[in-house]
Amino acid sequence: MSDSMSHHRTFEILTAEPVPTRRKPRHRSDEEKARLVAEAFSPGGNVSAVARSEGLDPSQLYAWRRKALSSGMVAPLTEGASKPAKFTRFDAMGSDMVEIVIGDAVVRAGGDVDPDRLVRIIRAVRKA
């Protein structure tokens, strides 16, 4: 036998799976796009989370947001940022009375008020 045939040889066998076919882009209606953009712009909205929940790439939703902003169909929330924040100084007192300042209104409540009722009062004052 020849010298080259007596050497031990190693072979590696590679296996591969076929690449899945590219899925066809889903057509979304203008109403659906508007709903997703509104959800992404909502307070506390997260573009990436909204996109993932709908099976979208986040960059697509960002593009729809940019388009909505540039077209004037949506305006960014700047009103809240332009109003100066008001801070109130308070001193701790040994009293059961609490004063809550909401804008120009002052809500005074004693320690015996039901918390659920106080929540309803505060919500009513905020709406007014």
PERACOR-V297448 format. One record per residue. N is the residue number from 1. RES is the residue in one small letter. D_CENTER is the distance of its C-alpha to the mean C-alpha in Angstrom with 2 decimals. Layout:
BEGIN
N/RES/D_CENTER + N/RES/D_CENTER
END
This chain:
BEGIN
1/m/73.81 + 2/s/72.31 + 3/d/70.48 + 4/s/67.16 + 5/m/67.08 + 6/s/67.50 + 7/h/64.26 + 8/h/61.30 + 9/r/58.36 + 10/t/54.73 + 11/f/52.51 + 12/e/48.81 + 13/i/47.53 + 14/l/44.09 + 15/t/42.22 + 16/a/39.29 + 17/e/37.20 + 18/p/36.72 + 19/v/33.47 + 20/p/31.62 + 21/t/31.85 + 22/r/28.93 + 23/r/27.16 + 24/k/27.40 + 25/p/24.36 + 26/r/23.03 + 27/h/23.56 + 28/r/20.82 + 29/s/21.98 + 30/d/20.97 + 31/e/19.75 + 32/e/17.47 + 33/k/16.12 + 34/a/15.70 + 35/r/13.84 + 36/l/11.31 + 37/v/11.08 + 38/a/10.83 + 39/e/7.98 + 40/a/6.10 + 41/f/7.76 + 42/s/7.34 + 43/p/7.22 + 44/g/4.51 + 45/g/2.33 + 46/n/2.07 + 47/v/5.65 + 48/s/7.55 + 49/a/6.58 + 50/v/7.14 + 51/a/10.10 + 52/r/11.49 + 53/s/11.57 + 54/e/13.54 + 55/g/15.69 + 56/l/14.80 + 57/d/14.99 + 58/p/11.91 + 59/s/14.59 + 60/q/15.49 + 61/l/12.25 + 62/y/12.38 + 63/a/15.98 + 64/w/15.42 + 65/r/13.22 + 66/r/16.08 + 67/k/18.62 + 68/a/17.27 + 69/l/17.32 + 70/s/20.75 + 71/s/22.20 + 72/g/21.47 + 73/m/19.89 + 74/v/16.73 + 75/a/17.06 + 76/p/14.65 + 77/l/14.36 + 78/t/17.32 + 79/e/19.33 + 80/g/17.86 + 81/a/18.35 + 82/s/21.92 + 83/k/23.06 + 84/p/24.51 + 85/a/23.42 + 86/k/26.33 + 87/f/27.30 + 88/t/30.01 + 89/r/32.62 + 90/f/33.79 + 91/d/36.61 + 92/a/36.82 + 93/m/39.61 + 94/g/41.41 + 95/s/40.64 + 96/d/38.99 + 97/m/37.83 + 98/v/34.25 + 99/e/33.28 + 100/i/29.71 + 101/v/29.26 + 102/i/26.71 + 103/g/27.34 + 104/d/31.06 + 105/a/31.44 + 106/v/32.64 + 107/v/32.33 + 108/r/35.03 + 109/a/35.02 + 110/g/37.46 + 111/g/36.87 + 112/d/38.11 + 113/v/35.44 + 114/d/33.43 + 115/p/29.78 + 116/d/28.54 + 117/r/30.71 + 118/l/29.44 + 119/v/25.82 + 120/r/27.03 + 121/i/28.96 + 122/i/26.13 + 123/r/23.89 + 124/a/26.92 + 125/v/27.50 + 126/r/23.97 + 127/k/24.36 + 128/a/27.81
END
